[in-house]
Amino acid sequence: MKTKPTRSEEPTSKRKLFLPLFLGGLMVLSTFAIIFSGPSQPSTLDYTYHDIYFQSTPQGWQSTVQGLPLVLQHGPQALESLYSDLSFTPATSLLGLEKLYVSSLPPEPAQEAMRDLYLNSNTLPPISFSCIADIVGCEELPIKTCKDASASIGVVIFRLGETEEFTTEGTCVTLTANTTLALTQMTDKLIYTLYGVY
């Protein structure tokens, strides 16, 4: 009496050929796809601004300016026409100081703008965080205002207010905006000015 062969006893040559043929076909099709897709196009989010190349990344707009890395949330083209009535050039008084204090009030959501300045402070003196007034949340921080600015110590104040203002008093810079987005945009424009992009 003949018994039917079990599955494990069947010839496996068909199964042995399937995987190599499948992988070979996939490789050939991939090669044709690359050949016929043409050259890769540069991203429309990358551009050159005043001979400086800017690239959009998940972290923000990235570039190398004066040999230093720069990553900001907003590209220079987007900010160029914003705040054109405000002069950011006097803020270059912050360059060459011994120390820089960044001040705000904790209830005001200025952290995003302060983070941009802190992470891109390669051209600035060492930064310390401070508060404008002695309130809850400022117990461990020094109190610094424009009165504390001197020839060697600078103060940058971030405020939320009803109007958008950028003022400079010697080595004290005050950025006031009505939204956190506007405050971050003003900060990015300030940083581009300090790096010589504008």
C-alpha positions as a Python dict, from the first residue, in 0.01 Angstrom:
ca = {
    (1, 'M'): (0, 0, 0),
    (2, 'K'): (134, 339, -103),
    (3, 'T'): (117, 627, 137),
    (4, 'K'): (93, 984, 33),
    (5, 'P'): (414, 1175, 108),
    (6, 'T'): (385, 1424, 390),
    (7, 'R'): (444, 1788, 327),
    (8, 'S'): (796, 1779, 472),
    (9, 'E'): (887, 1498, 237),
    (10, 'E'): (773, 1684, -79),
    (11, 'P'): (1044, 1822, -302),
    (12, 'T'): (1151, 2165, -183),
    (13, 'S'): (1320, 2282, -502),
    (14, 'K'): (1026, 2516, -584),
    (15, 'R'): (1045, 2675, -242),
    (16, 'K'): (1423, 2708, -262),
    (17, 'L'): (1402, 2898, -591),
    (18, 'F'): (1121, 3134, -492),
    (19, 'L'): (1318, 3356, -253),
    (20, 'P'): (1623, 3417, -480),
    (21, 'L'): (1400, 3482, -782),
    (22, 'F'): (1181, 3721, -582),
    (23, 'L'): (1482, 3917, -448),
    (24, 'G'): (1646, 3927, -793),
    (25, 'G'): (1328, 4060, -953),
    (26, 'L'): (1293, 4323, -683),
    (27, 'M'): (1650, 4442, -741),
    (28, 'V'): (1601, 4465, -1118),
    (29, 'L'): (1277, 4660, -1080),
    (30, 'S'): (1439, 4895, -826),
    (31, 'T'): (1724, 4964, -1068),
    (32, 'F'): (1480, 5054, -1345),
    (33, 'A'): (1284, 5277, -1109),
    (34, 'I'): (1598, 5472, -1018),
    (35, 'I'): (1712, 5501, -1381),
    (36, 'F'): (1378, 5619, -1516),
    (37, 'S'): (1289, 5852, -1228),
    (38, 'G'): (1553, 6101, -1343),
    (39, 'P'): (1785, 6311, -1132),
    (40, 'S'): (1665, 6408, -789),
    (41, 'Q'): (1529, 6760, -765),
    (42, 'P'): (1650, 6991, -488),
    (43, 'S'): (1394, 7057, -221),
    (44, 'T'): (1187, 7369, -278),
    (45, 'L'): (1241, 7448, 92),
    (46, 'D'): (1615, 7498, 46),
    (47, 'Y'): (1749, 7828, -86),
    (48, 'T'): (2043, 8064, -90),
    (49, 'Y'): (1998, 8402, 77),
    (50, 'H'): (2275, 8664, 39),
    (51, 'D'): (2519, 8389, -65),
    (52, 'I'): (2433, 8179, 242),
    (53, 'Y'): (2269, 7839, 189),
    (54, 'F'): (1968, 7762, 411),
    (55, 'Q'): (1811, 7418, 440),
    (56, 'S'): (1478, 7329, 596),
    (57, 'T'): (1513, 7046, 849),
    (58, 'P'): (1279, 6903, 1113),
    (59, 'Q'): (1466, 7117, 1369),
    (60, 'G'): (1422, 7439, 1168),
    (61, 'W'): (1616, 7641, 912),
    (62, 'Q'): (1976, 7527, 924),
    (63, 'S'): (2286, 7699, 789),
    (64, 'T'): (2648, 7775, 861),
    (65, 'V'): (2720, 8146, 895),
    (66, 'Q'): (3070, 8281, 962),
    (67, 'G'): (3176, 7920, 1021),
    (68, 'L'): (2919, 7877, 1299),
    (69, 'P'): (2611, 7653, 1293),
    (70, 'L'): (2276, 7827, 1292),
    (71, 'V'): (1934, 7663, 1338),
    (72, 'L'): (1627, 7886, 1364),
    (73, 'Q'): (1255, 7826, 1337),
    (74, 'H'): (1206, 8081, 1058),
    (75, 'G'): (1406, 8127, 739),
    (76, 'P'): (1548, 8469, 648),
    (77, 'Q'): (1323, 8508, 341),
    (78, 'A'): (1010, 8467, 554),
    (79, 'L'): (1129, 8732, 801),
    (80, 'E'): (1276, 8979, 555),
    (81, 'S'): (960, 9188, 514),
    (82, 'L'): (842, 9146, 875),
    (83, 'Y'): (920, 9421, 1124),
    (84, 'S'): (1078, 9635, 853),
    (85, 'D'): (991, 9943, 1061),
    (86, 'L'): (1208, 9815, 1348),
    (87, 'S'): (1585, 9854, 1334),
    (88, 'F'): (1768, 9553, 1475),
    (89, 'T'): (2115, 9690, 1390),
    (90, 'P'): (2172, 9868, 1726),
    (91, 'A'): (2157, 9524, 1890),
    (92, 'T'): (2510, 9459, 1768),
    (93, 'S'): (2609, 9632, 2094),
    (94, 'L'): (2556, 9285, 2248),
    (95, 'L'): (2859, 9150, 2064),
    (96, 'G'): (3186, 9155, 2255),
    (97, 'L'): (3037, 9174, 2605),
    (98, 'E'): (3160, 8965, 2898),
    (99, 'K'): (2817, 8836, 3003),
    (100, 'L'): (2459, 8843, 2879),
    (101, 'Y'): (2142, 8803, 3085),
    (102, 'V'): (1820, 8687, 2920),
    (103, 'S'): (1521, 8806, 3124),
    (104, 'S'): (1147, 8745, 3117),
    (105, 'L'): (854, 8685, 3349),
    (106, 'P'): (778, 8314, 3405),
    (107, 'P'): (403, 8337, 3339),
    (108, 'E'): (471, 8481, 2993),
    (109, 'P'): (537, 8209, 2733),
    (110, 'A'): (867, 8347, 2601),
    (111, 'Q'): (1059, 8018, 2636),
    (112, 'E'): (1056, 7942, 2262),
    (113, 'A'): (1213, 8277, 2172),
    (114, 'M'): (1462, 8248, 2459),
    (115, 'R'): (1554, 7896, 2346),
    (116, 'D'): (1627, 8021, 1992),
    (117, 'L'): (1858, 8291, 2126),
    (118, 'Y'): (2032, 8053, 2369),
    (119, 'L'): (2089, 7775, 2113),
    (120, 'N'): (2228, 8021, 1858),
    (121, 'S'): (2444, 8226, 2093),
    (122, 'N'): (2779, 8131, 1940),
    (123, 'T'): (2853, 8494, 1856),
    (124, 'L'): (2734, 8621, 2195),
    (125, 'P'): (2895, 8620, 2540),
    (126, 'P'): (2796, 8349, 2792),
    (127, 'I'): (2422, 8362, 2864),
    (128, 'S'): (2255, 8339, 3203),
    (129, 'F'): (1880, 8329, 3256),
    (130, 'S'): (1717, 8584, 3484),
    (131, 'C'): (1382, 8743, 3568),
    (132, 'I'): (1253, 9096, 3528),
    (133, 'A'): (1085, 9101, 3871),
    (134, 'D'): (1091, 8900, 4192),
    (135, 'I'): (779, 8688, 4146),
    (136, 'V'): (682, 8323, 4189),
    (137, 'G'): (906, 8112, 3968),
    (138, 'C'): (1202, 8349, 4004),
    (139, 'E'): (1321, 8241, 4347),
    (140, 'E'): (1645, 8090, 4217),
    (141, 'L'): (1714, 8341, 3938),
    (142, 'P'): (1878, 8684, 3955),
    (143, 'I'): (1666, 8990, 3881),
    (144, 'K'): (1800, 9178, 3576),
    (145, 'T'): (1653, 9475, 3392),
    (146, 'C'): (1795, 9746, 3167),
    (147, 'K'): (1922, 9922, 3481),
    (148, 'D'): (2171, 9635, 3523),
    (149, 'A'): (2316, 9667, 3172),
    (150, 'S'): (2666, 9810, 3151),
    (151, 'A'): (2961, 9833, 2915),
    (152, 'S'): (3051, 9468, 2990),
    (153, 'I'): (2711, 9318, 3080),
    (154, 'G'): (2414, 9300, 2844),
    (155, 'V'): (2049, 9226, 2912),
    (156, 'V'): (1792, 9095, 2663),
    (157, 'I'): (1432, 9124, 2784),
    (158, 'F'): (1147, 8924, 2633),
    (159, 'R'): (793, 9053, 2695),
    (160, 'L'): (444, 8989, 2568),
    (161, 'G'): (246, 9308, 2521),
    (162, 'E'): (-15, 9473, 2306),
    (163, 'T'): (227, 9619, 2051),
    (164, 'E'): (538, 9495, 1875),
    (165, 'E'): (845, 9689, 1980),
    (166, 'F'): (1219, 9648, 1960),
    (167, 'T'): (1416, 9891, 2172),
    (168, 'T'): (1783, 9925, 2249),
    (169, 'E'): (1929, 10122, 2541),
    (170, 'G'): (2305, 10080, 2532),
    (171, 'T'): (2362, 9709, 2595),
    (172, 'C'): (1999, 9637, 2685),
    (173, 'V'): (1763, 9504, 2420),
    (174, 'T'): (1389, 9465, 2477),
    (175, 'L'): (1169, 9259, 2247),
    (176, 'T'): (795, 9302, 2298),
    (177, 'A'): (535, 9122, 2086),
    (178, 'N'): (166, 9044, 2112),
    (179, 'T'): (201, 8667, 2044),
    (180, 'T'): (464, 8403, 2111),
    (181, 'L'): (494, 8349, 1733),
    (182, 'A'): (571, 8718, 1678),
    (183, 'L'): (821, 8713, 1966),
    (184, 'T'): (1000, 8414, 1814),
    (185, 'Q'): (1004, 8578, 1470),
    (186, 'M'): (1152, 8896, 1618),
    (187, 'T'): (1414, 8690, 1800),
    (188, 'D'): (1508, 8504, 1483),
    (189, 'K'): (1540, 8835, 1296),
    (190, 'L'): (1761, 8965, 1578),
    (191, 'I'): (1983, 8656, 1553),
    (192, 'Y'): (2012, 8688, 1174),
    (193, 'T'): (2116, 9052, 1226),
    (194, 'L'): (2380, 8955, 1485),
    (195, 'Y'): (2519, 8692, 1244),
    (196, 'G'): (2533, 8948, 962),
    (197, 'V'): (2270, 8778, 745),
    (198, 'Y'): (2068, 9104, 714),
}
